Structure formats: C-alpha cells, structure tokens
Amino acid sequence: MIALIAASAAVAAKPPPLPSRELLLADQAAFGALTADGLELADELWWKPQLGFYAARPDGGGPEPVAYLWWTFPLFEAKAAAALATPTPANKAALNDFAARAEKYWDPTAGGGVGAYSSSYNARYTGNPYFDDNGWWGIAYMDAYAATKNTRWLKDATRGLTFIDRYGWDAKGGGGIWWDFGREKKTSESLAAGTLIAAKLYAATRTSKYLAIAKKYIAWAEAHTLNPRQGNLYGRNAADDTVMDYVEGMMISAQVSLCTSTKQTRYCTRAQQLAEASLEQFPILADWAPETDVIYLRGLLDLYAKDRNPRWYAVVYANARAARDNARDDDGLWSRKWNGDWASPQGTLYTHAATVQLFAWLAGATPPDV
C-alpha cells in the first residue's frame, strides 16, 4: 500500500458510502453475470458472420458495414476485462478470436504508405489515420496481452505506439501529439493513450525506450497542458485547457503502471493528485457518455488496485449501480446512459459495450473491507 498524498490537497467530492462487504461481494458476482449476459447479447445482435466482425447497430445500419474502430473499442475492452476477471479458457479464446480479427483495422497503405490502424475495417488507402485510434487499439491489445499472455498482442500494441511516436509526436514544433496524420491540431486524447501504452509496454518488456516515451509524453503534458483552475488536470493541448475525464483516467492508469514498474512513488503521488482533482471537477455519477466515462472509471480502479483507497472503488461502484438501475432498455440491452437518458445515436454497439465493460472491470476488482 502506498501513502496517501498530503492533506493540503483540495477536498474532493465524496461518493456515496459503500454497503457491507457481504453485499459488495454479492454485487461483484452479479456484475460478472451481467458481463457474461451483455457479451452474449453483443455477439448475438451485432456480430455479422458475412462481414467477419461487428456492425455498428443490430440492424446492420451505420456509416459503414463494419463499425468504426472507436465504436468497437469498448467491446474489445469488455472482452479483455471479462477474461481478466474470469480467466476461463472460453473467455480467453473469445478474446483471442476478437483480437485476431481486430488486426484487420491495420491499413498498410494508410498515411501514404507508412501503415497505421484505420478507423475502417479491412480497408486500404484510407487517407489520414487518427493517432487516437492507434491509441485505443494499443491499449486494448495491451489488455489482451495481460489477459492471455499471447505475445502476438504485444506486437500489435507496439505498432500502434510506434505510429503515434514516429509520426504523431511533433519533434520539430516543441512536442505534443497530433490528432491525425494531417497534423492540423494536437490533442491530449492521443497523448494520454500513447503514454498508457508506453507505460504498459515498459512494464511488460522492461525495454527502456518505452519508459523514455512515457516520460517524454508526461513531461510535455506537465509543461504545456495543466489547467490550474481545475486542479492541475491535463487540458486538451497547449492552447485549449478543456479537461476531459477519460484523458485523466488514462493518465492515472499510466502513472500507476509506472509507479509499479519503476518503484518510484512520485508516479503514484501524481496519480492520486489526478484522482483527487478529478473527483472535484467531474460529477461522481459520470454523465458525459458511457464509452468515455468508463475509461476514466477504469483509471480509478487501477489506482484503487495500487493504494487500496476505498474512495476510488466507491466512485466506480456508484456508477455501476446507477448503470444497472437505469441503463437497460426494454429489450434488455444497455442502450441508455447511466442516468437513464437515451444515448445518442440509439442502438449503437459502443453504448451497450461500454456499460458491459464497466461491469466487467468491477467483476475483476476485489471489493474493499468496509
């Protein structure tokens, strides 16, 4: 267990109190059952055998026959989280199958031939790839590796990070990561995702270049994006100080990973500072969108796994309870936001899968003693 940060930090909002450990354990099992049910529904309704992958909507509608990469990322993560929580041969096989098929988002002709993960499935000459797409796939492949120890997924994560660092990092213009290969604006989404991949690759391989990349990205974010009006959270870029919960979540996860692998407690301290400030700036019951909010909440769970502070767990638990009570539609799908409002657009894979992912992460997290 690591020491808590100094009490002089801003007082963050308090999540609802946790119930008894007996109830928490019962809910943990219930979240596992909801995960299995939700994944089964996703495979039943969104999987399209004729396409070899998943559609954006159960009726096959959407902007493209196969869902965009960002739209399938929550399902990739849900399958990884399920395999981590319940490491059965069936769950690992399902994850390995998804990860193998997900390689078809790689377009060797993207970016004028440099190669990158594209937003479109099994496509060529897709133009300017997005650095955040490569970040999402890198994160998911690292989680797939964590669950299966299949080194093939390490290679897939590495090529996402390589694309980000080689072509996204603005080496000539003072640093930062571009939004896409067109290099018109920089964003912290791509930077945070790259930081997390690099931190996890270092933890998995102990290859020094990954540690150097993670440090480089963090140093740039600390120097150029901090928003002092909002607890020194990371803003979107050097010119836009908008803070976004899922960016903070990825940076929390990255700092926790670095704290564990390097044994330098300053990374844990920074993760705790980010979590404290996030609880102050974002609603306890997240209300942006399930597919983004779940990334933030996963960061809190990663920190909880390290410092065992029940407050981080309590925030995630409160959101999962709200989702369980409010997010299911009359057809049994998780089509609503966690406050019960309809997500827009309706019927998308990513809304359903993001809530299933939330349940899966909690199914794999040991509840605190209360």
N, C-alpha and C positions, 0 to 999 in steps of 0.2 A: 504494500500500500504506500502511496506517495503522500507527502504532506500537502495540506490544503494551502492555497495562496493566502496572502496576508489579508487580514480582516479589513484593511483600509480600502479594499476594492468596493465598487458601487454595489449596493444591496440590490440583488436581482429579484424578480417576481417569484412568488412561491407557488409551486404546483400543488394540486390537491393532496392531502395526506394519503399515504398508502394504507391499504387494509392489512389484515393479518397475513402472515407468511403462508398460512394454510390456503387462504383464498388466492394469494399470488401464485402459488404452485398450481392450484386448480385452473387458474386463468392461463398460466403458461401452457398447460396441456390443451386447453381449449383453443388457444392461438395456434398451436400445432395442428389441430384438427381443421381449423379454418384455413390454414395454409394448404393442406392437402386437398381440401374441397375446392379452394379457389384455383389451384393449379390444374386440377382435373377439369374444371369448367373452362379455363383458358384453352386447354388442349382440345376440348370438345367443340368449342364455339369459334375460336379464332384460328385454329390450325387449318390450313388448306392443303390437302395432300397434293393437289395438282400443281401447287406452287412450290411445295417443299419447305414452306415456312408459314409465318403467321400474317394474316391480314390485319388492317387497322381496325376494322369493325366486323362483327359476326356475319353480316350480310355480304362481306367481301367488298364493301364500298370504301372509299377513301381516295386520297390523291393519287395513289399508286396501288397496283395489285397487292404487293407486299408492303407491310407497314414500314415507315421510315425507321432508321436506326434508333433515333431518340425515342420513338414510340415503342420499340421492343426492349429497350434497355431496362425498364422496370421488371419485365418478365425474366430477362436474363438474371437480374439480381435476385428476384424472388426464388428462382430455381437454385441459385448458388446458396442463398440463405437457408433454404429448406434442406439442402444437402449438408450444410454445416450444422444445422440444428438437429437433424435426424439423419446421420450418415449411413443410411441403408444402401445396399447395392442398387436398389431400384432408383433411389434419388440420385445417386452418383451417375448412374447410367443415363438418366434423363438429362442431367446437367451436361455430361459429356456429349450427348447427341445434339443438344441445343448449341453448345459451344462450337462443335464441328460445323454445323450448318451456318452459324453466325459468321464464319470466316468468309462467306460469300459477300459480305459487305465490303471486303477489301477490293479495291479497284486499282490494278497495277498501272492503269493509264491516267489516273487522277493527277491533277496538278501538273499537267504537261508531261506526264510520264514518271514522276517521282514515286507515285504509289501512295495510297492512303485509304483509310476506311471512309467509304462514301455514305451519304445518307440513304442512298438507294441500294436495293438488294440485287446482287448478281448482275450489275450493270457495268458498262465501260464508257469511257470518255464522259465522265460525269462533271467535268469542269473543275471549279474551285472547291476543294473539300474543306470541311469545317474542322477546326482544331478541337472544338469541344466534343464533336462526335468521336474523334480519335481518343479523347479523354474518357468518354463514357465506356467505350469498348475496352480500353486499357484497364480501367477499374474493374469491370465485370470479369475480364479474363484473369485478373489477379485474384478475385474472389473464387473463380472457378478452380484456379490452381490450389488455393487454400483448402478447398473442399475435397479435391480429388488427388492432389499431388501429381497431376499429369503435367509434365514439363512442356508439353506442346502449347499449353495455355500461357506459360511464361513467355514463350517466343511471340505469341500473338499480342500479349501486353507490351512487350518490348518494341515491336514495330509501331504500335500506336504512339508510345512515348518518343521513339526516335523521330517520327514525323513531326511531332509537336516541337521537339527541341531543335531539330535541324532546320525546319522551315517556318516554325511559328515564333521562335524566340527572336526578338528584334536586336540582334547583336550590334548593328550599326547605328541604331537610333536610341540607345540607352536602356534597352531591355524591355520586358513585358512580352506577352503572348498575343498574337493577332487573333481575330475572330475567325477569319477564313484565309484561304490562300491568296485572295485578292488584296489582303493587307491594307484595309481601309480603316479599321479601328481595332483597339485592343480590349480584351475583356478578362475579368478575373475568373470567369467560369472555366476557361481553358487553362489558365494558370493554376487554379486550385486543383483541377483534375490531374494536370501534369505533375504537380507537387505530390499528390497522393500516390500516383503510380510509381514515381521515382522512389518515394519513401518505402513503399511495399516491395519494390524490386530490390532495394538495398537490403531490406530485412530478409528477403528470400535467398539472395545470392551473395551478399556481402561484397558486391562489386563496387568499388569506390566511386566510379563515375556516376552512379545513380545517387549516391549521397551528395556528390557535388552538385548535381542538377537540382535536387530538392533544396539544398542550402541556397543556391543561386535564386531560385524562384521565391523562396521565403524572404530572402534579403531584399529583393526588388519590391515585393508586396509591402514589407515593413517600411521601406523608404519612400514609396510613391503612392500608396493607396489607403493608408489608415485614415479613418474618419473619427477625429477626436470628439465630435459632437455625439457620436453614437458608440462610445465605449472603446474606441480604437479598434473597431471591427474593420475588416477589409472592404474597401469600396470597389466599384466595378473597374476602374482604371485610374490613371493619374489625373484625368480631367473630369471624372464622374464619380462622386463619392457615395452613390447609391449602394446600400448594403443589402445582400440577399442571403436568406437563411441557408440555402444549400451550398453556397460558397463557404460560409463559415463552417458548416458541417464537414465539408471535405478537408478544410484546413485543420480542424480539430482532429480528424482522423489521421491526417498526415503527421501532425505534431506528436500524437500519441504513439504512432508507429516509430518515429524517430527516437522518442524518449525510450522506448523499449529496446530498440536495436543498438543505439549508441550509449545507453545508460547515462545520458546527460539530462538531468532533471529540469533544465531550463525549458526543454520542449514540453514537458508535462505542465510546467507552470504556465506557459503560453496557451496550451490547450484549455486549461482551467480558466484563464482570463477570458478567452474567447467564449467559452460556455457561459460564464457569469454575465458577460456583456450581452450575449445572445438572449438569455432569459430576460434581460432588462428591455431589450429592443423589440423582440418578436413576441407575439401572443403565446401564452402557454399552450393553448389549443390552436395549433397551426391552421391558418385559414387562407393560405395562398393557393396551393394546388397539391394534391397528393403526390404527384410524380416529382415535385421539387422538395416538398416538406419532408418526405421520407428520407431523403439524402441527409438533411440536417439532423433528423432524429437518429439516424444511424451513427452520425458523429458523436452525439451524446452517449449512445450506448457503448461506443468504442472507448470513450473516456471513462464511463462507469466501470467497464471491464478492467480498467487500469487502476483507478483510485478508489473504487467501490463506494463512491459517494451516492447514496440512495436518491439524492435530488435529481440527478440526471436520469436515472431509471424512472423516477416518478413522472417526469415530463413525458417520456415516451409511452409509459403505461397509460397516462391520462388520455393521450391521443388515440391509442389503440382501443381503449374503452369507448371513446366517442365514436370512432370509426365503426366499431362493432354495433353500436346502438343506432347509428344514423346513416351509414353509407350504403347499406344494401338496398337494392330496388326490389320491386315485386317479383322479378324473375330470378332472384337470388344472386344477382351479380353486384359487384361493388362499383356501381356506376355513379354514385354520389360523392360529393366532398364529405369530409368528416363531420361537418356541421349539419348535414342533411340536404344542403342545396345541390341542385343538379350541376355536375361538372359540364363544361362546355369545351368541345362538342360532346354530345352524349354518345354512349355506347363504344367508347374507344378502349382499345386494349390497354393503353398505358394507365388509365384511371383505375380500372379493375386490378391490374397487376401491381400498381404501386401500393394499394391497400393490402393486398396479399403479401407483398414484400414486408410491409410494416409488421404484420402478424408473424411472419417467418423470423425476422430479426429478434422479436421478443420471445418466440418459442425457443430460441437458442441462447437466451440470456438468463443466467441464474438469478432469481429474484433476491433482493437484499433481505437480511434478517431485520424484521420490524416488530 
